[in-house]
Amino acid sequence: MTTSTSLFDVLMYLFDHCFADDVEITASQSTLKRELLMVGFGERQIDRAFDWLAVIASQNLIFEPADSHAQTGQVASHRTFNEQETDKLNTESRGFILHLEQTGILDAGSRELIIDRIMALEIEEISLQQLKWVVLMVLLNQPGREESVCWMESLVMDEMEATRH
């Protein structure tokens, strides 16, 4: 690893080595931190990654599927992106978030958590692929989202396979 690794690089490493394949994390944060330092990540980036994940873990969102609005007569929420968000999320990425909400993969609470976590990344403009990983990381940490997680996992993994060939 180089010293120019980003917070996103640390998160991806953790996802690949600790969260993939439903491996239960039994190592303490200090053990994980030592492993990440040995791999070559900087202490600041590791601490920021743990803080980034802690925000997700601290959220207890109650999933409200999109079709529940039709049953209750409620109108789904409308989201306007501010200037900083439009700078970081291009039109394609904003459209993807809207699509996920309209199809019931996300509700308003999870959408806001995803946008918050994207804004916390040290990336000037997030790619659609990076956005998909953030969505997957957030959904993995939300109870009752098994179906959404499976859908996002297949989407992300299928795209990874396509780029390898």
Backbone as JSON Lines, residues from 0, in Angstrom:
{"i":0,"aa":"M","n":[0.83,-1.18,0.0],"ca":[0.0,0.0,0.0],"c":[0.88,1.25,0.0]}
{"i":1,"aa":"T","n":[0.36,2.27,-0.61],"ca":[1.08,3.53,-0.61],"c":[0.46,4.45,0.43]}
{"i":2,"aa":"T","n":[1.15,5.53,0.7],"ca":[0.62,6.48,1.67],"c":[-0.56,7.26,1.11]}
{"i":3,"aa":"S","n":[-0.83,7.11,-0.19],"ca":[-1.94,7.84,-0.79],"c":[-3.25,7.04,-0.76]}
{"i":4,"aa":"T","n":[-3.3,5.99,0.04],"ca":[-4.54,5.23,0.14],"c":[-5.61,6.09,0.77]}
{"i":5,"aa":"S","n":[-6.82,5.83,0.38],"ca":[-7.93,6.62,0.88],"c":[-8.74,5.86,1.92]}
{"i":6,"aa":"L","n":[-9.6,6.57,2.56],"ca":[-10.56,5.98,3.48],"c":[-11.34,4.87,2.76]}
{"i":7,"aa":"F","n":[-11.72,5.12,1.52],"ca":[-12.46,4.12,0.75],"c":[-11.64,2.85,0.55]}
{"i":8,"aa":"D","n":[-10.33,2.98,0.34],"ca":[-9.46,1.81,0.18],"c":[-9.46,0.95,1.44]}
{"i":9,"aa":"V","n":[-9.42,1.59,2.6],"ca":[-9.45,0.85,3.86],"c":[-10.8,0.14,4.01]}
{"i":10,"aa":"L","n":[-11.88,0.84,3.7],"ca":[-13.21,0.23,3.79],"c":[-13.33,-0.97,2.86]}
{"i":11,"aa":"M","n":[-12.81,-0.84,1.64],"ca":[-12.87,-1.95,0.69],"c":[-12.05,-3.13,1.19]}
{"i":12,"aa":"Y","n":[-10.89,-2.87,1.75],"ca":[-10.06,-3.95,2.3],"c":[-10.83,-4.67,3.42]}
{"i":13,"aa":"L","n":[-11.41,-3.89,4.32],"ca":[-12.18,-4.5,5.41],"c":[-13.34,-5.32,4.86]}
{"i":14,"aa":"F","n":[-14.02,-4.79,3.86],"ca":[-15.15,-5.51,3.28],"c":[-14.66,-6.82,2.66]}
{"i":15,"aa":"D","n":[-13.6,-6.74,1.87],"ca":[-13.07,-7.93,1.19],"c":[-12.54,-8.99,2.14]}
{"i":16,"aa":"H","n":[-11.9,-8.55,3.23],"ca":[-11.23,-9.5,4.11],"c":[-11.98,-9.82,5.4]}
{"i":17,"aa":"C","n":[-12.94,-9.01,5.77],"ca":[-13.62,-9.23,7.04],"c":[-15.12,-9.46,6.91]}
{"i":18,"aa":"F","n":[-15.75,-8.81,5.93],"ca":[-17.2,-8.87,5.83],"c":[-17.68,-9.81,4.73]}
{"i":19,"aa":"A","n":[-16.82,-10.16,3.81],"ca":[-17.23,-10.98,2.67],"c":[-17.57,-12.4,3.11]}
{"i":20,"aa":"D","n":[-18.43,-13.04,2.37],"ca":[-18.81,-14.43,2.59],"c":[-19.36,-14.68,3.98]}
{"i":21,"aa":"D","n":[-20.01,-13.69,4.57],"ca":[-20.64,-13.83,5.88],"c":[-19.68,-14.31,6.97]}
{"i":22,"aa":"V","n":[-18.41,-13.93,6.85],"ca":[-17.43,-14.28,7.87],"c":[-17.75,-13.45,9.1]}
{"i":23,"aa":"E","n":[-17.9,-14.13,10.23],"ca":[-18.2,-13.41,11.46],"c":[-16.91,-12.78,11.99]}
{"i":24,"aa":"I","n":[-17.0,-11.51,12.28],"ca":[-15.81,-10.81,12.78],"c":[-15.67,-11.11,14.27]}
{"i":25,"aa":"T","n":[-14.58,-11.79,14.6],"ca":[-14.33,-12.1,16.0],"c":[-13.14,-11.3,16.53]}
{"i":26,"aa":"A","n":[-12.39,-10.71,15.64],"ca":[-11.23,-9.93,16.06],"c":[-11.68,-8.6,16.66]}
{"i":27,"aa":"S","n":[-10.93,-8.15,17.65],"ca":[-11.22,-6.85,18.24],"c":[-10.77,-5.75,17.29]}
{"i":28,"aa":"Q","n":[-11.21,-4.56,17.57],"ca":[-10.82,-3.42,16.73],"c":[-9.31,-3.23,16.77]}
{"i":29,"aa":"S","n":[-8.7,-3.45,17.92],"ca":[-7.24,-3.28,18.0],"c":[-6.51,-4.35,17.18]}
{"i":30,"aa":"T","n":[-7.05,-5.57,17.13],"ca":[-6.46,-6.62,16.31],"c":[-6.59,-6.28,14.83]}
{"i":31,"aa":"L","n":[-7.79,-5.81,14.44],"ca":[-7.99,-5.4,13.05],"c":[-7.07,-4.24,12.69]}
{"i":32,"aa":"K","n":[-6.92,-3.31,13.62],"ca":[-6.06,-2.15,13.37],"c":[-4.62,-2.59,13.15]}
{"i":33,"aa":"R","n":[-4.14,-3.52,13.98],"ca":[-2.78,-4.03,13.8],"c":[-2.62,-4.69,12.43]}
{"i":34,"aa":"E","n":[-3.63,-5.48,12.03],"ca":[-3.57,-6.13,10.72],"c":[-3.52,-5.1,9.59]}
{"i":35,"aa":"L","n":[-4.37,-4.08,9.7],"ca":[-4.4,-3.03,8.67],"c":[-3.08,-2.26,8.61]}
{"i":36,"aa":"L","n":[-2.48,-2.01,9.77],"ca":[-1.18,-1.34,9.79],"c":[-0.11,-2.21,9.14]}
{"i":37,"aa":"M","n":[-0.16,-3.52,9.4],"ca":[0.81,-4.44,8.82],"c":[0.66,-4.52,7.3]}
{"i":38,"aa":"V","n":[-0.56,-4.38,6.81],"ca":[-0.81,-4.41,5.37],"c":[-0.28,-3.13,4.72]}
{"i":39,"aa":"G","n":[-0.22,-2.05,5.5],"ca":[0.35,-0.82,4.96],"c":[-0.56,0.39,4.99]}
{"i":40,"aa":"F","n":[-1.73,0.27,5.6],"ca":[-2.61,1.43,5.71],"c":[-2.12,2.34,6.83]}
{"i":41,"aa":"G","n":[-2.38,3.64,6.69],"ca":[-1.99,4.61,7.71],"c":[-2.97,4.62,8.88]}
{"i":42,"aa":"E","n":[-2.45,4.95,10.03],"ca":[-3.26,4.94,11.26],"c":[-4.44,5.9,11.15]}
{"i":43,"aa":"R","n":[-4.23,7.07,10.57],"ca":[-5.32,8.05,10.44],"c":[-6.46,7.49,9.59]}
{"i":44,"aa":"Q","n":[-6.12,6.85,8.47],"ca":[-7.14,6.3,7.59],"c":[-7.87,5.14,8.25]}
{"i":45,"aa":"I","n":[-7.15,4.34,9.0],"ca":[-7.78,3.22,9.71],"c":[-8.78,3.75,10.73]}
{"i":46,"aa":"D","n":[-8.36,4.73,11.51],"ca":[-9.26,5.3,12.52],"c":[-10.49,5.92,11.87]}
{"i":47,"aa":"R","n":[-10.29,6.61,10.75],"ca":[-11.42,7.21,10.04],"c":[-12.36,6.13,9.49]}
{"i":48,"aa":"A","n":[-11.81,5.01,9.03],"ca":[-12.65,3.91,8.53],"c":[-13.48,3.33,9.67]}
{"i":49,"aa":"F","n":[-12.88,3.14,10.83],"ca":[-13.64,2.63,11.98],"c":[-14.73,3.61,12.38]}
{"i":50,"aa":"D","n":[-14.41,4.91,12.37],"ca":[-15.42,5.92,12.69],"c":[-16.54,5.91,11.66]}
{"i":51,"aa":"W","n":[-16.19,5.79,10.37],"ca":[-17.15,5.76,9.28],"c":[-18.12,4.58,9.47]}
{"i":52,"aa":"L","n":[-17.57,3.42,9.8],"ca":[-18.41,2.23,10.01],"c":[-19.24,2.35,11.29]}
{"i":53,"aa":"A","n":[-18.69,3.02,12.3],"ca":[-19.42,3.17,13.57],"c":[-20.7,3.98,13.38]}
{"i":54,"aa":"V","n":[-20.67,4.96,12.5],"ca":[-21.88,5.74,12.23],"c":[-22.97,4.84,11.66]}
{"i":55,"aa":"I","n":[-22.6,3.97,10.74],"ca":[-23.58,3.04,10.16],"c":[-24.12,2.11,11.24]}
{"i":56,"aa":"A","n":[-23.23,1.55,12.04],"ca":[-23.64,0.6,13.07],"c":[-24.52,1.25,14.13]}
{"i":57,"aa":"S","n":[-24.36,2.55,14.34],"ca":[-25.14,3.23,15.38],"c":[-26.56,3.58,14.93]}
{"i":58,"aa":"Q","n":[-26.82,3.47,13.65],"ca":[-28.14,3.82,13.12],"c":[-29.07,2.62,13.24]}
{"i":59,"aa":"N","n":[-30.19,2.82,13.85],"ca":[-31.2,1.78,13.96],"c":[-32.39,2.17,13.11]}
{"i":60,"aa":"L","n":[-32.23,2.03,11.79],"ca":[-33.29,2.42,10.87],"c":[-34.32,1.3,10.77]}
{"i":61,"aa":"I","n":[-35.57,1.7,10.73],"ca":[-36.64,0.74,10.52],"c":[-36.97,0.8,9.05]}
{"i":62,"aa":"F","n":[-36.79,-0.33,8.37],"ca":[-37.01,-0.38,6.93],"c":[-38.5,-0.23,6.62]}
{"i":63,"aa":"E","n":[-38.79,0.7,5.72],"ca":[-40.15,0.94,5.27],"c":[-40.18,0.75,3.77]}
{"i":64,"aa":"P","n":[-40.59,-0.45,3.3],"ca":[-40.59,-0.71,1.85],"c":[-41.41,0.32,1.09]}
{"i":65,"aa":"A","n":[-41.02,0.56,-0.16],"ca":[-41.69,1.56,-1.0],"c":[-43.16,1.23,-1.18]}
{"i":66,"aa":"D","n":[-43.53,-0.06,-1.27],"ca":[-44.93,-0.39,-1.5],"c":[-45.8,-0.13,-0.28]}
{"i":67,"aa":"S","n":[-45.19,0.11,0.89],"ca":[-45.98,0.44,2.07],"c":[-46.63,1.81,1.92]}
{"i":68,"aa":"H","n":[-46.02,2.69,1.12],"ca":[-46.61,4.01,0.87],"c":[-47.93,3.86,0.11]}
{"i":69,"aa":"A","n":[-47.97,2.96,-0.83],"ca":[-49.19,2.75,-1.6],"c":[-50.3,2.21,-0.71]}
{"i":70,"aa":"Q","n":[-49.95,1.33,0.23],"ca":[-50.94,0.74,1.12],"c":[-51.49,1.76,2.11]}
{"i":71,"aa":"T","n":[-50.66,2.69,2.55],"ca":[-51.09,3.66,3.56],"c":[-51.56,4.97,2.96]}
{"i":72,"aa":"G","n":[-51.37,5.14,1.65],"ca":[-51.77,6.38,1.0],"c":[-50.75,7.5,1.17]}
{"i":73,"aa":"Q","n":[-49.59,7.19,1.75],"ca":[-48.55,8.19,1.93],"c":[-47.81,8.42,0.62]}
{"i":74,"aa":"V","n":[-47.3,9.6,0.47],"ca":[-46.49,9.93,-0.69],"c":[-45.03,9.73,-0.31]}
{"i":75,"aa":"A","n":[-44.27,9.05,-1.17],"ca":[-42.85,8.87,-0.92],"c":[-42.17,10.23,-0.83]}
{"i":76,"aa":"S","n":[-41.11,10.3,-0.04],"ca":[-40.42,11.58,0.15],"c":[-39.71,12.01,-1.13]}
{"i":77,"aa":"H","n":[-39.53,13.31,-1.24],"ca":[-38.81,13.89,-2.38],"c":[-37.49,14.42,-1.84]}
{"i":78,"aa":"R","n":[-36.4,14.18,-2.57],"ca":[-35.07,14.59,-2.12],"c":[-34.46,15.57,-3.1]}
{"i":79,"aa":"T","n":[-34.06,16.73,-2.59],"ca":[-33.32,17.7,-3.38],"c":[-31.88,17.68,-2.88]}
{"i":80,"aa":"F","n":[-30.94,17.54,-3.8],"ca":[-29.53,17.48,-3.44],"c":[-28.95,18.89,-3.37]}
{"i":81,"aa":"N","n":[-28.13,19.14,-2.33],"ca":[-27.49,20.45,-2.22],"c":[-26.25,20.5,-3.12]}
{"i":82,"aa":"E","n":[-25.61,21.65,-3.18],"ca":[-24.49,21.86,-4.1],"c":[-23.32,20.91,-3.83]}
{"i":83,"aa":"Q","n":[-22.99,20.72,-2.56],"ca":[-21.88,19.81,-2.22],"c":[-22.2,18.38,-2.66]}
{"i":84,"aa":"E","n":[-23.45,17.98,-2.47],"ca":[-23.85,16.63,-2.87],"c":[-23.82,16.46,-4.38]}
{"i":85,"aa":"T","n":[-24.28,17.47,-5.13],"ca":[-24.25,17.36,-6.59],"c":[-22.82,17.41,-7.12]}
{"i":86,"aa":"D","n":[-21.9,18.06,-6.38],"ca":[-20.5,18.05,-6.77],"c":[-19.9,16.65,-6.61]}
{"i":87,"aa":"K","n":[-20.31,15.96,-5.57],"ca":[-19.74,14.64,-5.28],"c":[-20.49,13.52,-6.01]}
{"i":88,"aa":"L","n":[-21.79,13.69,-6.2],"ca":[-22.63,12.67,-6.84],"c":[-23.07,13.17,-8.21]}
{"i":89,"aa":"N","n":[-22.56,12.57,-9.26],"ca":[-22.96,13.01,-10.6],"c":[-24.41,12.59,-10.87]}
{"i":90,"aa":"T","n":[-24.93,12.99,-12.0],"ca":[-26.32,12.73,-12.36],"c":[-26.63,11.24,-12.35]}
{"i":91,"aa":"E","n":[-25.71,10.43,-12.87],"ca":[-25.92,8.99,-12.91],"c":[-26.04,8.41,-11.5]}
{"i":92,"aa":"S","n":[-25.2,8.85,-10.6],"ca":[-25.23,8.36,-9.22],"c":[-26.49,8.8,-8.49]}
{"i":93,"aa":"R","n":[-26.88,10.05,-8.67],"ca":[-28.13,10.53,-8.05],"c":[-29.32,9.76,-8.6]}
{"i":94,"aa":"G","n":[-29.31,9.5,-9.9],"ca":[-30.38,8.72,-10.52],"c":[-30.43,7.3,-9.98]}
{"i":95,"aa":"F","n":[-29.26,6.72,-9.72],"ca":[-29.2,5.36,-9.17],"c":[-29.81,5.32,-7.77]}
{"i":96,"aa":"I","n":[-29.49,6.32,-6.96],"ca":[-30.08,6.38,-5.61],"c":[-31.6,6.5,-5.71]}
{"i":97,"aa":"L","n":[-32.09,7.35,-6.58],"ca":[-33.52,7.51,-6.79],"c":[-34.15,6.2,-7.25]}
{"i":98,"aa":"H","n":[-33.49,5.51,-8.18],"ca":[-33.98,4.22,-8.67],"c":[-34.09,3.21,-7.53]}
{"i":99,"aa":"L","n":[-33.07,3.16,-6.68],"ca":[-33.1,2.22,-5.55],"c":[-34.25,2.52,-4.6]}
{"i":100,"aa":"E","n":[-34.52,3.79,-4.41],"ca":[-35.63,4.16,-3.53],"c":[-36.97,3.83,-4.17]}
{"i":101,"aa":"Q","n":[-37.1,4.11,-5.45],"ca":[-38.37,3.83,-6.14],"c":[-38.67,2.35,-6.23]}
{"i":102,"aa":"T","n":[-37.64,1.51,-6.29],"ca":[-37.85,0.07,-6.38],"c":[-37.96,-0.6,-5.01]}
{"i":103,"aa":"G","n":[-37.81,0.17,-3.93],"ca":[-37.98,-0.38,-2.6],"c":[-36.71,-0.95,-1.99]}
{"i":104,"aa":"I","n":[-35.59,-0.83,-2.67],"ca":[-34.32,-1.29,-2.1],"c":[-33.93,-0.38,-0.94]}
{"i":105,"aa":"L","n":[-34.19,0.9,-1.09],"ca":[-33.9,1.89,-0.05],"c":[-35.2,2.55,0.4]}
{"i":106,"aa":"D","n":[-35.21,3.01,1.63],"ca":[-36.25,3.9,2.09],"c":[-35.58,5.25,2.35]}
{"i":107,"aa":"A","n":[-36.34,6.23,2.77],"ca":[-35.8,7.58,2.95],"c":[-34.67,7.6,3.99]}
{"i":108,"aa":"G","n":[-34.82,6.84,5.06],"ca":[-33.79,6.81,6.1],"c":[-32.48,6.23,5.61]}
{"i":109,"aa":"S","n":[-32.56,5.11,4.91],"ca":[-31.33,4.5,4.41],"c":[-30.71,5.35,3.3]}
{"i":110,"aa":"R","n":[-31.55,5.99,2.5],"ca":[-31.03,6.91,1.47],"c":[-30.21,8.02,2.12]}
{"i":111,"aa":"E","n":[-30.74,8.6,3.18],"ca":[-30.03,9.69,3.86],"c":[-28.73,9.2,4.5]}
{"i":112,"aa":"L","n":[-28.75,8.0,5.06],"ca":[-27.54,7.45,5.65],"c":[-26.49,7.2,4.57]}
{"i":113,"aa":"I","n":[-26.9,6.71,3.43],"ca":[-25.97,6.49,2.32],"c":[-25.37,7.81,1.85]}
{"i":114,"aa":"I","n":[-26.2,8.81,1.69],"ca":[-25.7,10.13,1.25],"c":[-24.74,10.69,2.3]}
{"i":115,"aa":"D","n":[-25.07,10.55,3.57],"ca":[-24.2,11.01,4.64],"c":[-22.84,10.31,4.59]}
{"i":116,"aa":"R","n":[-22.86,9.0,4.4],"ca":[-21.61,8.24,4.36],"c":[-20.79,8.56,3.11]}
{"i":117,"aa":"I","n":[-21.45,8.85,2.01],"ca":[-20.74,9.27,0.79],"c":[-20.06,10.6,1.03]}
{"i":118,"aa":"M","n":[-20.78,11.52,1.65],"ca":[-20.21,12.84,1.89],"c":[-19.04,12.77,2.87]}
{"i":119,"aa":"A","n":[-19.0,11.74,3.71],"ca":[-17.91,11.59,4.66],"c":[-16.65,10.99,4.03]}
{"i":120,"aa":"L","n":[-16.79,10.43,2.82],"ca":[-15.62,9.88,2.14],"c":[-14.73,11.0,1.62]}
{"i":121,"aa":"E","n":[-13.44,10.74,1.61],"ca":[-12.47,11.73,1.14],"c":[-12.25,11.57,-0.35]}
{"i":122,"aa":"I","n":[-13.34,11.61,-1.1],"ca":[-13.3,11.46,-2.55],"c":[-14.0,12.68,-3.13]}
{"i":123,"aa":"E","n":[-13.37,13.3,-4.12],"ca":[-13.94,14.5,-4.72],"c":[-15.25,14.2,-5.44]}
{"i":124,"aa":"E","n":[-15.23,13.19,-6.31],"ca":[-16.45,12.76,-7.0],"c":[-16.49,11.25,-6.95]}
{"i":125,"aa":"I","n":[-17.58,10.72,-6.45],"ca":[-17.7,9.27,-6.28],"c":[-18.19,8.64,-7.58]}
{"i":126,"aa":"S","n":[-17.61,7.51,-7.92],"ca":[-18.04,6.8,-9.12],"c":[-19.29,5.97,-8.79]}
{"i":127,"aa":"L","n":[-19.99,5.56,-9.81],"ca":[-21.17,4.73,-9.62],"c":[-20.78,3.43,-8.94]}
{"i":128,"aa":"Q","n":[-19.66,2.85,-9.3],"ca":[-19.22,1.59,-8.67],"c":[-18.94,1.81,-7.18]}
{"i":129,"aa":"Q","n":[-18.28,2.92,-6.83],"ca":[-18.03,3.21,-5.42],"c":[-19.34,3.41,-4.68]}
{"i":130,"aa":"L","n":[-20.29,4.09,-5.3],"ca":[-21.61,4.3,-4.7],"c":[-22.27,2.96,-4.4]}
{"i":131,"aa":"K","n":[-22.2,2.05,-5.33],"ca":[-22.81,0.73,-5.13],"c":[-22.2,0.01,-3.93]}
{"i":132,"aa":"W","n":[-20.89,0.13,-3.76],"ca":[-20.24,-0.47,-2.6],"c":[-20.7,0.18,-1.3]}
{"i":133,"aa":"V","n":[-20.85,1.5,-1.31],"ca":[-21.33,2.19,-0.1],"c":[-22.75,1.73,0.22]}
{"i":134,"aa":"V","n":[-23.6,1.64,-0.79],"ca":[-24.98,1.16,-0.58],"c":[-24.93,-0.23,0.04]}
{"i":135,"aa":"L","n":[-24.11,-1.11,-0.5],"ca":[-24.01,-2.47,0.03],"c":[-23.52,-2.47,1.48]}
{"i":136,"aa":"M","n":[-22.5,-1.67,1.79],"ca":[-21.99,-1.61,3.16],"c":[-23.05,-1.12,4.13]}
{"i":137,"aa":"V","n":[-23.82,-0.11,3.73],"ca":[-24.87,0.41,4.59],"c":[-25.96,-0.64,4.79]}
{"i":138,"aa":"L","n":[-26.41,-1.25,3.71],"ca":[-27.49,-2.24,3.81],"c":[-27.08,-3.45,4.64]}
{"i":139,"aa":"L","n":[-25.83,-3.85,4.55],"ca":[-25.35,-4.99,5.34],"c":[-25.46,-4.73,6.84]}
{"i":140,"aa":"N","n":[-25.45,-3.48,7.22],"ca":[-25.5,-3.13,8.64],"c":[-26.89,-2.72,9.11]}
{"i":141,"aa":"Q","n":[-27.9,-2.97,8.28],"ca":[-29.27,-2.62,8.64],"c":[-30.1,-3.89,8.77]}
{"i":142,"aa":"P","n":[-30.74,-4.09,9.91],"ca":[-31.55,-5.3,10.09],"c":[-32.76,-5.31,9.15]}
{"i":143,"aa":"G","n":[-33.15,-6.5,8.73],"ca":[-34.33,-6.66,7.89],"c":[-34.11,-6.34,6.43]}
{"i":144,"aa":"R","n":[-32.87,-6.23,6.01],"ca":[-32.56,-5.84,4.64],"c":[-31.98,-6.98,3.82]}
{"i":145,"aa":"E","n":[-32.23,-8.21,4.22],"ca":[-31.6,-9.36,3.57],"c":[-31.87,-9.4,2.07]}
{"i":146,"aa":"E","n":[-33.09,-9.15,1.66],"ca":[-33.43,-9.19,0.24],"c":[-32.71,-8.07,-0.53]}
{"i":147,"aa":"S","n":[-32.67,-6.89,0.05],"ca":[-31.98,-5.77,-0.58],"c":[-30.48,-6.04,-0.68]}
{"i":148,"aa":"V","n":[-29.92,-6.64,0.38],"ca":[-28.5,-6.97,0.39],"c":[-28.19,-7.97,-0.72]}
{"i":149,"aa":"C","n":[-29.01,-9.0,-0.85],"ca":[-28.79,-10.0,-1.9],"c":[-28.83,-9.36,-3.28]}
{"i":150,"aa":"W","n":[-29.79,-8.48,-3.5],"ca":[-29.91,-7.81,-4.79],"c":[-28.67,-6.97,-5.08]}
{"i":151,"aa":"M","n":[-28.23,-6.18,-4.09],"ca":[-27.05,-5.33,-4.28],"c":[-25.79,-6.16,-4.44]}
{"i":152,"aa":"E","n":[-25.65,-7.23,-3.66],"ca":[-24.48,-8.1,-3.79],"c":[-24.39,-8.66,-5.2]}
{"i":153,"aa":"S","n":[-25.5,-9.15,-5.72],"ca":[-25.46,-9.72,-7.06],"c":[-25.13,-8.65,-8.09]}
{"i":154,"aa":"L","n":[-25.67,-7.45,-7.92],"ca":[-25.38,-6.36,-8.85],"c":[-23.9,-6.0,-8.83]}
{"i":155,"aa":"V","n":[-23.33,-5.85,-7.65],"ca":[-21.93,-5.46,-7.51],"c":[-21.02,-6.59,-8.0]}
{"i":156,"aa":"M","n":[-21.32,-7.81,-7.6],"ca":[-20.46,-8.94,-7.97],"c":[-20.54,-9.23,-9.48]}
{"i":157,"aa":"D","n":[-21.73,-9.13,-10.05],"ca":[-21.87,-9.34,-11.49],"c":[-21.05,-8.33,-12.27]}
{"i":158,"aa":"E","n":[-21.06,-7.09,-11.82],"ca":[-20.28,-6.05,-12.5],"c":[-18.78,-6.29,-12.33]}
{"i":159,"aa":"M","n":[-18.37,-6.79,-11.17],"ca":[-16.96,-7.1,-10.95],"c":[-16.52,-8.22,-11.89]}
{"i":160,"aa":"E","n":[-17.35,-9.24,-12.03],"ca":[-17.04,-10.34,-12.94],"c":[-16.95,-9.85,-14.38]}
{"i":161,"aa":"A","n":[-17.86,-8.97,-14.77],"ca":[-17.86,-8.45,-16.14],"c":[-16.6,-7.65,-16.44]}
{"i":162,"aa":"T","n":[-16.09,-6.92,-15.46],"ca":[-14.88,-6.12,-15.68],"c":[-13.63,-6.98,-15.68]}
{"i":163,"aa":"R","n":[-13.67,-8.15,-15.06],"ca":[-12.52,-9.05,-15.03],"c":[-12.33,-9.76,-16.36]}
{"i":164,"aa":"H","n":[-13.43,-9.95,-17.1],"ca":[-13.36,-10.71,-18.37],"c":[-13.17,-9.8,-19.54]}
